[in-house]
Structure formats: structure tokens, C-alpha cells
């Protein structure tokens, strides 16, 4: 969450969450949408919303353990964000076909005037020099391509989408989105797609290596020329009395005696309906006076000691990157 605050991210896609079922989780500043399998802790996708993005959420739908869709209100048009976690490149072809068939249906059902964007882990290396995909791919991607990349390009061609990061020039280190556990292999497999006719909504797409995502995937950030628009929704809040206080004998005695005094003041000549209204009114007044209402307590998701460990990990990660950079510079100097 601190990483999202640092980079001022309103909407973040998550993959391989390994959470079961679907639903929402809440913290003090962020709201999380989850979609996963019912029983097994496999795959899973999610979306993290800032407090501002939560106010702009129109609706959302957990499709399956690999796809989640949410719709937001903006100053221009509605924004449909689809978070995906595609099968790996080694997965059998049938599973890949099933995944893209479901994803294609989700994109097709999106509102015609919406700004449609897809993000997260496609496990696809798309390259940048595919002659048959010049409209989809820019000139700034990496050269390598795999089977998932071919499938993704075909999917983009079908739905008139482009791969956002390949249209913006950046250093090589700001293109890699995934590092192998041993730090040797690097790939660009996480992508942000957007409708071709909405390309001008994108200002930039790049990777931030310094962001600690607690994963071997890097943080990929897209800047949009959009302003989220708050949706005014009716608030229905139910106040509940703190009945646990009645477990205290002193409070219970005070409650019963005060209520008895209230009931003794009721007049017998009142009709049954009027007497019932007075009884309900008396119960509420005494409960509010003696026990009061429940107060919601916001609990921290992560303890301070855990945050300290996370901060130490981030510092170590920065030191590793600096060491790699110095080693590369030394090798180049010796080669010269």
C-alpha cells in the first residue's frame, strides 16, 4: 500500500493473488476487489482502488480466477478496466484458447463508448518488429516473441487494441517487467492494452524498478489523461447499540430502572398504536442514553514490525540494483 501511495496510483491490477472466492477487502485508504477459485488457492486476480477510485466505481464483476472487470466514471467517458492473469507460455494450447475466448467475450460486452483498457500479467513476449502488427506494436519493445505473444497480438488485432508500453521510448531497464528468481533472466511479459482509437488518453507507460512489489514482477505504471469523477451514491447507514455493555451488572441495572421509569409514565388512555410508538421511542431513548452506539474500529492490516521488515527489504533491493549497475560499468571499462 505504501508503494501505491508513493507513486500516487489510483487503480492497480494484481495477479496470482491465490485468494479463494470473490469479494472485497478494505483498509483505511484502499479498497480491494478479489476474484479466485472457490476451494483451491491457485491463480487469482484482484484490483486495488484508492479512496478516490472507490468513489468513482460504477460496478465490477469477478469473471473467474484469471479475469476481473471493473467500470469507473471519469470526466470524459466511462473507463472499463480488465485485470488478467494469462496462462504461462508452457501451458497446453486448449487452456490458452479457453482463456482468450472468455476474455474476448468480456471485451465484446463492454459498453461501446467506454475507454477499455486491459492490464497485468499476459505472460506474453510480443517483440516490436512484427511486420503484420505495425498498428498494434510500437517501435520501443524488446525483440523476442513467444507463442503467448503471437496469441496476444492476434487478440489485439481482433479487438483493435494496442500494447501501450511499446509506443513510448525508455531505457532498456525500464522495459523489463519480470526478473527470474536468480536475477539472470529478464522479460517484458506484463502489458497494458488500450483501444486503438483511445491511444491519446495514454501519456506514458513504463516500469519502476525501485518500487517494492514483494514479487519478481516489477511495477508497471500507465499515466492517463483522465480525471476520475466521483459518483454520488445514497448513504444508508444503520446505527447499532452497544448491547455488550449490558453484560456489566451496573449498566444492566441502570438500563432496567430507567426503562421502568419511562414505561410508568405511559398513559393508559392512549390507543394501542400510540402506546406501541411510545414503547419503541422509550426503548431507543434509554438505549442511547445508557449504552450508546457501536463505534467502528479500523484495524491495521500489517503491524509496524512487518513494515520495518518491508522497508529493510526495499533498501536491500536498491543496493542490489546499484551493485549490478556498478558491475556493468566496470565490465564495459575493462572491455574498452
Secondary structure by P-SEA (a helix, b strand, c coil): caaaaaacccbbbbcccccccccccccccbbbbbbbccccccbbbbbbbcaaaaaaccccccccccbbbbbbbccccbbbbbbbbcccccccaaaaaaaaaaaaaaaaacccccbbbbbcccccccccccccccccccccccccccaaaaaaaaaaaaaccccccccccccccccccccccccccccccccccccccccccccbbbbbccccccccccbbbbbbcbbbbbbbbbbbbbbbccccccccaaaaaaaaaaaaaaaaaccccccaaaaaaaaaaaaaaaaaacccbbbbbbbbcccaaaaaaaaaaaaaaaaaaaaaaaaaaaaaaaac
